[in-house]
Amino acid sequence: MQKIPTSDGSFTYYSEQFSENYHSLHGAKSESNLVYIEALRKLFEQTGKTEICVFEVGFGSGLNALLAFEFAKNNHISLFYFSVEKYPIEENILLSETDSALYQKIIKSKWNVKAEIDAGLFLLKIKTDIIDFEFDRNPDVIFYDAFSPETQPELWTRELFTKLFHSLNSPGILSTYSSKGTVKQALRSAGFIVNRLPGPQGKRHILYAYKNSAEV
Ligand SMILES: C[S@@+](CC[C@H](N)C(=O)[O-])C[C@H]1O[C@@H](n2cnc3c(N)ncnc32)[C@H](O)[C@@H]1O
């Protein structure tokens, strides 16, 4: 696992196992903000909910989790964030002395145990394969952040998206960085209404997939 700087000053990782970066080299934080945190913002602004549940596929470095908790804290949202990860990165690779207290808590929280990261901010990191995972709660937003459809075609299927569609609250949004035609098609056939949005630097489009309405 290699830690790599990206164009906006934030870091990503390179997985030798999958020969793929965890985020865009044009800016890990910028990409996470646009693809995932903007979906959370949209749900929050359009529903007015102050208790929100987010589910993430691929916890990875915890960057999406960190940004979601920062957003929740700044907007007085009570957040339950649960995330599945099949191949956790070791704590000592992720953490450095300069990391924020919030990030330290996120990374040091135990696998498979619910942790209160800050007042009203809950994290449950689950070490499992998304294919085997069974939901026991319903998210409002899903951050779909597996490796690419080229690398992991088994994680971008109609079958898997159908499971996610049924788990999602209504209204709800699934956001993902891939706008590949086959991904759009699989999401649509699972029941989602799919919108293509402008992507971050270096990426033309991203997808927001809605449950039951074109907008939340
Ligand atoms: C693009 S990276 C995710 C980046 C992460 N969201 C972040 O903020 O750093 C994809 C992640 O999906 C994980 N993954 C791959 N296959 C998986 C599976 N079958 N089930 C759960 N997680 C998986 C990888 O180990 C990796 O951490």
PDBQT file of the ligand as one rigid body, heavy atoms in Angstrom, charges set to zero:
ROOT
HETATM    1  C1  LIG A 301     -12.007   3.163  -4.084  1.00  0.00    +0.000 C 
HETATM    2  S1  LIG A 301     -11.575   2.420  -2.551  1.00  0.00    +0.000 S 
HETATM    3  C2  LIG A 301     -12.567   3.250  -1.351  1.00  0.00    +0.000 C 
HETATM    4  C3  LIG A 301     -12.032   4.566  -0.828  1.00  0.00    +0.000 C 
HETATM    5  C4  LIG A 301     -12.684   4.964   0.466  1.00  0.00    +0.000 C 
HETATM    6  N1  LIG A 301     -14.105   5.167   0.361  1.00  0.00    +0.000 N 
HETATM    7  C5  LIG A 301     -12.003   6.161   1.086  1.00  0.00    +0.000 C 
HETATM    8  O1  LIG A 301     -12.686   7.174   1.404  1.00  0.00    +0.000 OA
HETATM    9  O2  LIG A 301     -10.786   6.078   1.282  1.00  0.00    +0.000 OA
HETATM   10  C6  LIG A 301     -12.483   0.870  -2.669  1.00  0.00    +0.000 C 
HETATM   11  C7  LIG A 301     -12.583   0.116  -1.344  1.00  0.00    +0.000 C 
HETATM   12  O3  LIG A 301     -13.479  -0.995  -1.487  1.00  0.00    +0.000 OA
HETATM   13  C8  LIG A 301     -12.939  -2.078  -0.737  1.00  0.00    +0.000 C 
HETATM   14  N2  LIG A 301     -13.532  -3.326  -1.245  1.00  0.00    +0.000 N 
HETATM   15  C9  LIG A 301     -13.165  -4.009  -2.368  1.00  0.00    +0.000 A 
HETATM   16  N3  LIG A 301     -13.954  -5.095  -2.529  1.00  0.00    +0.000 NA
HETATM   17  C10 LIG A 301     -14.853  -5.080  -1.516  1.00  0.00    +0.000 A 
HETATM   18  C11 LIG A 301     -15.927  -5.935  -1.159  1.00  0.00    +0.000 A 
HETATM   19  N4  LIG A 301     -16.233  -7.007  -1.904  1.00  0.00    +0.000 N 
HETATM   20  N5  LIG A 301     -16.656  -5.643  -0.059  1.00  0.00    +0.000 NA
HETATM   21  C12 LIG A 301     -16.333  -4.544   0.709  1.00  0.00    +0.000 A 
HETATM   22  N6  LIG A 301     -15.314  -3.686   0.408  1.00  0.00    +0.000 NA
HETATM   23  C13 LIG A 301     -14.585  -3.954  -0.678  1.00  0.00    +0.000 A 
HETATM   24  C14 LIG A 301     -11.460  -1.956  -0.998  1.00  0.00    +0.000 C 
HETATM   25  O4  LIG A 301     -10.700  -2.693  -0.084  1.00  0.00    +0.000 OA
HETATM   26  C15 LIG A 301     -11.262  -0.458  -0.901  1.00  0.00    +0.000 C 
HETATM   27  O5  LIG A 301     -10.999  -0.060   0.418  1.00  0.00    +0.000 OA
ENDROOT
TORSDOF 0
